[in-house]
Amino acid sequence: MLKQYLQFKLSQKLSPQQIQLMKLIQLPTQAFEQRLKQELEENPALENGKDDADKFEDDFENSTDDINDNESINAEDINIDDYLSDDEIPEYRMQANNYSVDDDEKSIPYASGTSFTQHLKTQLNTYRLTDEEFQIAEFLIGSVDSSGYIRRSLLDLMDDLAFTQNVYTTEDKIESILKIVQQLDPAGVAARNLQECLSIQLQRKNLTPNIDLAQNIIDKAFEQFSKKHYKKLLKKFDVSEIQLKEAVLEIGRLNPKPGGSYSGNNRMVEHVVPDFNIKILDGELELTLNGRNAPELHVSREYNNMLKGYKESKDKSKSQKDAVLFIKQKLDAAKWFIEAIRQRQQTLFITMSSIMHYQKEYFLTGDELKLKPMILKDIADEIEMDVSTVSRVANSKYVDTPYGTKLIKEFFSESMKNDQGEDVSTREIKKILETVLENEDKKKPLTDEKLALLLKEKGYPIARRTVAKYREQLDIPVARLRKQI
């Protein structure tokens, strides 16, 4: 038998405006500028005060009772005082030390020039090839990736030539054309793997005893070389340690990615715009927010005049009423966006200010060993905001310091206890580990177990697996692969 009953449930949901605000907070400076540009294009009621230096006063004095009709347009709906202020410059732009004076427009630089593929095709014109051979060679060049390799098998290339180019050929024919393509510059291009790439480059060099030994190592003992089994190489080629060292140095001078170094590749150059700036003035830290994060926004003068004209009009037509409804929607959106910008700017400044004071010793000295253990919750508790908000601020933003431009999330680290029971940052342990590895004997590199013992002697009792984890985070290979002759 079905029973009816009442149940009370309290739930919290984010409004669309709150979700948009969280997204705005997460955006770094460049992405924020794109979002601002988009909003200015989509909402004609919103204007950038930077482009309009004229001031205008609000002619309404809470007297919008005339803007009423039977279609729910009333004074409360269209209170222009809620959208316009006496000054176009928002209040938060007038506060001291909250934004940088660096408001210059900056563009992202691009590399220009001939593309890598076109560079190879141009060289192909110097060879005498039949029409079919030239078509195969062009297809092979088109199959070269950005690193300079052809990653596909000859059989796959043969099938593609038949299906896409209507060229029916054999694997032997493709391989013979491939040898011609591999003669192009830069040396090593169109290789099918690293071994072939290095071998091609060595073949281009003048023959010397060191080059000859290096060629034999790559062609006949590449696996032992890649795994740094130097004792096996000494025995296999019956050479001295000095001779092997010279040959390995020759191999080390080769380019494993011949396509990656070509300056003609049309790629966007990475351009980091710091969101914050920290300076040391008279022994004290000063934080400023990039001025491009605090634009001067206001409601359009035209929209102000439209509302004024509607108020003064005696006969209000249906089209005028519809226009006022449209204006109200745009004013609401403009008001919310201006408020969201204010909240974003305030949240960024408060969060970064808390991080700066938490890591004051580091920002004053630049010594990474001075970094204190700090997690997101530490900052969230201090500024009384949610952890997710701090995460959004720290995740993709940069700060310009006297010691270089740093990613904010790099200042966060977990804590571990040293032998004296004090909390130390894992960043400090990684820095010490990195220093130890830089100074180790490269002929006998330290294993993770020995590294754990050394760190324990320095007062950091951590397990071998933890050392391995930190070593991998520092992108340092295992002891065997760090070995040198």
C-alpha positions in Angstrom: 0.0 0.0 0.0 1.4 3.4 -1.0 1.9 5.9 1.7 2.2 9.6 1.3 4.7 11.6 3.4 6.4 15.0 3.4 10.1 15.4 3.3 12.1 18.6 3.8 15.4 18.9 2.0 17.8 21.8 2.1 20.1 22.1 -0.9 22.4 24.8 -2.3 22.8 25.5 -5.9 25.0 27.9 -7.8 23.3 30.4 -9.9 24.4 31.0 -13.5 26.0 34.3 -12.4 28.0 32.6 -9.7 29.3 30.0 -12.1 30.3 32.7 -14.5 32.1 34.5 -11.7 34.1 31.4 -10.8 35.1 31.1 -14.4 36.2 34.7 -14.5 38.3 34.2 -11.4 40.0 31.2 -13.0 41.0 33.1 -16.2 44.6 34.4 -16.4 45.2 37.9 -17.8 45.3 37.2 -21.5 42.2 34.9 -21.4 40.4 37.5 -19.3 41.1 40.1 -21.9 39.5 37.9 -24.5 36.5 37.3 -22.3 36.1 41.0 -21.7 36.3 41.7 -25.5 33.6 39.1 -26.1 31.3 40.7 -23.5 31.8 44.2 -24.9 30.9 42.9 -28.4 27.8 41.0 -27.2 26.4 43.6 -24.9 26.0 47.1 -26.5 25.0 48.5 -23.0 28.6 47.9 -21.8 31.4 50.2 -22.8 35.1 50.5 -21.9 35.7 53.8 -20.1 39.3 53.8 -21.5 38.0 54.8 -24.9 35.5 57.4 -23.6 37.0 60.2 -21.5 33.8 62.2 -21.3 31.8 62.2 -18.1 28.0 62.1 -17.9 25.7 62.6 -15.0 22.6 60.6 -14.2 19.5 62.7 -14.9 17.2 60.3 -13.1 16.5 60.9 -9.4 14.7 57.7 -8.5 11.7 59.0 -10.5 11.1 56.2 -13.0 7.4 55.9 -12.0 6.6 57.1 -15.5 8.1 54.0 -17.1 5.2 51.9 -16.2 2.7 49.9 -18.3 0.6 46.9 -18.1 3.4 44.6 -19.2 5.3 44.4 -15.9 7.6 47.4 -16.7 7.8 49.4 -13.5 10.1 51.8 -11.6 11.8 48.9 -9.8 12.5 47.1 -13.0 14.3 50.0 -14.6 16.0 52.0 -12.0 18.9 53.4 -13.9 20.6 54.6 -10.7 21.5 51.0 -10.1 23.5 50.9 -13.2 25.2 54.3 -13.5 27.4 56.1 -11.1 28.5 59.7 -11.1 32.0 58.7 -12.3 32.8 56.4 -15.1 35.8 55.0 -13.2 34.8 52.2 -10.8 35.4 52.8 -7.2 37.8 49.8 -6.9 40.1 51.4 -9.5 40.6 54.4 -7.1 42.0 52.4 -4.2 45.8 52.6 -3.7 48.1 49.7 -4.4 45.5 47.5 -6.1 46.6 47.6 -9.7 49.7 48.2 -11.8 50.3 51.3 -13.8 51.5 49.0 -16.7 48.4 49.3 -18.9 50.2 49.1 -22.2 48.6 46.9 -24.8 50.7 43.9 -25.6 50.4 41.5 -28.4 51.5 37.9 -28.7 54.5 37.6 -30.9 54.5 35.1 -33.7 57.4 33.4 -35.5 57.3 34.0 -39.3 58.9 32.4 -42.3 58.6 29.4 -44.6 57.0 26.3 -43.1 59.1 23.2 -42.4 57.3 21.2 -45.1 57.7 24.0 -47.7 61.4 24.2 -46.8 61.8 20.5 -47.6 59.8 20.7 -50.8 62.0 23.6 -52.1 65.1 21.5 -51.7 63.4 18.6 -53.6 63.5 20.7 -56.7 67.2 20.3 -57.0 66.9 16.6 -57.7 66.2 15.0 -61.0 63.1 12.9 -60.5 60.3 11.5 -62.7 56.8 12.8 -62.1 55.9 9.6 -60.2 59.1 9.8 -58.1 58.4 13.5 -57.3 54.9 12.7 -56.3 56.1 10.0 -53.9 58.8 12.3 -52.5 56.2 15.0 -51.9 53.9 12.5 -50.2 56.8 11.4 -47.9 57.6 15.0 -47.0 54.0 15.5 -46.1 54.2 12.6 -43.8 57.1 14.1 -41.8 56.0 15.2 -38.3 57.0 18.4 -36.5 60.0 16.6 -34.9 61.3 15.5 -38.3 60.3 11.8 -38.3 58.2 9.6 -40.5 56.4 7.4 -37.9 54.5 5.2 -40.3 55.5 1.9 -41.9 56.3 1.6 -45.6 53.3 -0.7 -46.1 51.0 2.0 -44.7 52.6 4.6 -46.9 52.2 2.4 -50.0 48.5 1.9 -49.3 47.9 5.6 -48.8 49.7 6.5 -52.0 47.3 4.1 -53.8 44.1 5.3 -52.2 44.8 9.0 -51.9 47.2 9.8 -54.8 46.3 7.0 -57.2 50.0 6.0 -57.3 50.6 2.3 -57.3 54.2 1.4 -56.4 56.2 -1.0 -54.2 57.8 -0.8 -50.8 61.3 -1.0 -52.4 60.5 2.0 -54.6 59.2 4.0 -51.7 62.3 3.1 -49.7 64.6 4.3 -52.5 62.8 7.6 -52.7 62.9 7.8 -48.9 66.7 7.7 -49.1 66.7 10.7 -51.3 64.3 12.6 -48.9 66.7 11.7 -46.1 69.5 13.6 -47.9 67.6 16.9 -47.4 68.5 19.4 -44.7 68.4 19.4 -41.7 70.4 16.3 -41.4 68.4 13.3 -40.0 65.1 14.4 -41.4 62.6 11.8 -42.5 64.1 9.1 -40.3 61.8 6.4 -39.1 63.3 6.1 -35.6 65.9 7.7 -33.4 68.6 5.2 -34.3 68.2 5.9 -38.0 68.1 9.7 -37.3 71.4 9.6 -35.5 73.0 7.3 -38.0 72.1 9.7 -40.9 73.6 12.6 -39.1 76.9 10.8 -38.4 77.1 9.8 -42.1 77.2 13.5 -43.0 80.2 14.2 -40.8 83.8 13.9 -41.9 85.2 10.5 -41.1 87.4 10.4 -38.0 88.2 7.5 -35.6 85.7 9.0 -33.1 83.0 9.4 -35.7 83.7 5.8 -37.0 83.3 4.4 -33.5 80.2 6.5 -32.9 78.7 5.2 -36.2 79.4 1.6 -35.2 77.9 2.1 -31.8 74.6 3.5 -33.2 74.4 0.9 -36.0 75.5 -2.2 -34.1 75.0 -1.6 -30.4 72.2 1.0 -30.1 70.3 -0.9 -27.4 73.4 -1.1 -25.2 74.2 2.6 -25.8 70.7 3.7 -25.0 70.8 1.8 -21.7 74.3 3.1 -21.0 75.9 -0.3 -20.7 79.3 1.1 -21.2 81.2 -1.9 -20.0 79.5 -4.0 -22.7 80.5 -1.4 -25.3 84.1 -1.4 -24.1 84.2 -5.2 -24.5 82.3 -5.3 -27.8 84.4 -2.8 -29.7 87.7 -3.4 -27.7 88.4 0.3 -27.2 89.7 2.3 -24.3 87.5 4.3 -21.9 88.8 7.5 -23.4 88.0 6.5 -26.9 84.5 5.5 -25.9 84.0 8.7 -24.1 85.0 10.7 -27.2 82.6 8.7 -29.3 79.7 9.2 -26.8 80.4 13.0 -26.8 80.1 13.0 -30.6 76.7 11.3 -30.4 75.7 13.8 -27.7 76.2 16.6 -30.2 73.7 15.2 -32.6 70.1 16.5 -32.8 67.5 13.9 -31.9 64.7 16.1 -33.2 65.9 17.7 -36.5 62.5 19.2 -37.3 62.0 20.8 -33.9 65.0 23.2 -34.3 63.8 24.6 -37.7 63.1 28.3 -37.1 60.7 28.4 -40.1 58.1 26.5 -38.2 55.1 28.8 -37.9 54.3 28.4 -34.2 53.1 30.8 -31.6 55.8 31.9 -29.3 54.9 31.3 -25.7 54.2 34.7 -24.0 53.5 34.8 -20.3 51.8 37.8 -18.9 52.2 38.1 -15.1 48.9 38.6 -13.3 50.7 40.1 -10.3 53.9 42.0 -9.5 55.8 41.9 -6.3 58.5 44.4 -5.5 60.7 45.0 -2.5 60.6 48.7 -1.3 62.6 49.7 1.8 62.7 46.1 3.0 58.9 45.6 2.6 57.0 43.7 0.0 54.6 45.6 -2.3 52.0 43.7 -4.3 50.2 45.1 -7.4 47.7 43.6 -9.7 48.3 43.8 -13.5 46.2 46.8 -14.5 44.8 44.8 -17.4 42.7 42.9 -14.9 40.9 46.0 -13.8 39.3 47.6 -16.8 37.2 50.8 -16.6 33.7 49.8 -17.6 30.5 51.8 -17.6 27.0 51.8 -19.1 26.6 53.2 -22.6 25.6 56.9 -22.8 23.2 55.9 -25.7 21.2 53.6 -23.4 21.0 56.4 -20.8 19.5 58.7 -23.5 17.1 56.0 -24.7 15.6 55.6 -21.2 15.4 59.3 -20.8 13.6 59.6 -24.1 11.1 56.9 -23.1 10.5 58.7 -19.8 9.8 62.0 -21.5 7.6 60.5 -24.2 3.8 61.0 -23.6 2.6 58.3 -26.0 4.3 55.0 -25.4 3.9 52.6 -28.3 4.2 48.8 -28.1 7.6 48.9 -29.9 8.9 51.4 -27.4 7.8 49.1 -24.5 9.6 46.2 -26.2 12.7 48.3 -26.6 12.7 49.2 -22.9 12.4 45.5 -22.0 15.5 44.8 -24.2 17.3 47.7 -22.6 16.5 46.4 -19.1 18.0 43.0 -20.0 21.2 44.5 -21.3 21.5 46.8 -18.3 21.1 43.9 -15.9 23.8 42.0 -17.8 26.1 45.1 -17.8 25.6 45.7 -14.1 26.3 42.1 -13.2 29.5 42.0 -15.4 30.9 45.2 -13.8 30.2 43.8 -10.3 31.8 40.5 -11.3 34.9 42.3 -12.5 35.1 44.1 -9.1 34.7 40.8 -7.2 37.3 39.1 -9.4 39.8 41.9 -8.9 39.2 41.9 -5.2 39.5 38.1 -4.9 42.7 38.0 -6.9 44.3 40.7 -4.8 43.3 39.3 -1.4 44.4 35.8 -2.3 47.8 36.7 -3.7 48.4 39.1 -0.8 47.8 36.3 1.7 50.2 34.0 -0.3 52.8 36.8 -0.3 52.7 37.3 3.4 52.6 33.6 4.1 55.8 33.1 2.1 57.3 36.5 3.1 60.8 35.1 3.8 61.1 33.6 0.4 59.9 36.8 -1.4 62.4 38.8 0.6 65.4 36.5 -0.1 64.6 34.4 -3.1 65.9 31.3 -1.3 63.7 28.3 -2.1 64.8 26.7 1.1 62.8 29.5 2.9 59.5 28.3 1.3 57.1 27.2 4.1 54.8 24.2 3.8 51.6 25.7 2.4 48.4 24.0 1.1 45.3 25.5 -0.4 43.4 25.2 2.9 45.9 27.4 4.7 45.2 30.3 2.4 41.4 29.6 2.3 41.2 29.6 6.1 43.1 32.9 6.3 41.0 34.8 3.8 37.8 33.0 4.7 37.1 31.7 1.2 36.5 28.3 -0.3 39.4 26.1 -1.2 38.2 25.9 -4.8 38.4 29.7 -5.1 42.0 29.7 -4.0 42.7 26.8 -6.4 41.3 28.8 -9.3 43.5 31.8 -8.4 46.7 29.7 -8.1 46.2 27.2 -10.9 47.0 29.2 -14.0 48.3 32.6 -12.9 51.8 34.0 -12.7 53.5 36.6 -10.5 56.5 38.7 -11.4 59.0 38.7 -8.6 62.6 40.1 -8.2 63.7 36.5 -8.9 61.8 35.9 -12.1 58.2 35.1 -13.2 56.8 32.3 -11.2 53.7 30.1 -11.5 51.7 30.7 -8.3 50.8 27.1 -7.7 54.6 26.3 -7.3 54.5 28.1 -4.0 52.2 25.4 -2.6 53.7 22.2 -1.1 52.9 19.6 1.4 54.8 19.3 4.7 57.0 16.6 6.2 58.6 16.4 9.6 62.4 16.5 9.9 64.4 14.6 12.5 63.7 17.5 15.0 60.0 17.2 14.6 59.7 20.5 12.6 57.4 20.8 9.6 59.4 21.4 6.4 58.2 21.9 2.9 58.6 19.0 0.4 59.9 21.8 -2.0 62.8 22.2 0.4 63.6 18.5 0.3 63.4 18.4 -3.5 65.8 21.3 -3.7 68.3 19.5 -1.5 67.8 16.3 -3.5 68.5 18.2 -6.7 71.7 19.7 -5.2 72.9 16.3 -4.1 72.3 14.8 -7.6 74.1 17.7 -9.3 77.2 17.0 -7.2 77.2 13.2 -7.4 80.0 11.2 -9.1 78.6 10.7 -12.6 80.7 7.5 -13.0 79.0 6.0 -9.9 75.6 7.7 -9.6 73.7 7.3 -6.4 70.8 4.9 -6.2 67.5 5.9 -4.6 68.4 3.9 -1.5 71.7 5.7 -1.1 69.9 9.0 -1.7 67.4 8.2 1.1 70.4 7.5 3.5 72.0 10.8 2.5 68.8 12.7 3.1 68.4 11.0 6.5 71.9 12.1 7.5 70.9 15.7 6.6 67.9 15.4 8.9 65.2 14.4 6.5 64.1 10.8 7.2 62.1 9.8 4.1 61.6 6.4 2.5 63.3 5.2 -0.7 60.0 5.2 -2.6 59.4 8.8 -1.6 62.9 9.7 -2.9 61.9 7.9 -6.2 58.7 10.0 -6.4 60.5 13.3 -5.8 63.2 12.3 -8.4 60.6 11.6 -11.0 58.8 14.9 -10.2 62.2 16.6 -10.8 62.4 14.8 -14.2 65.7 13.1 -13.2 66.3 9.5 -14.5 67.3 6.5 -12.5 71.0 6.0 -11.5 71.8 3.7 -14.5 70.7 6.3 -17.0 72.6 9.1 -15.2 75.9 7.2 -15.6 78.7 8.8 -17.5 82.1 7.6 -18.6 
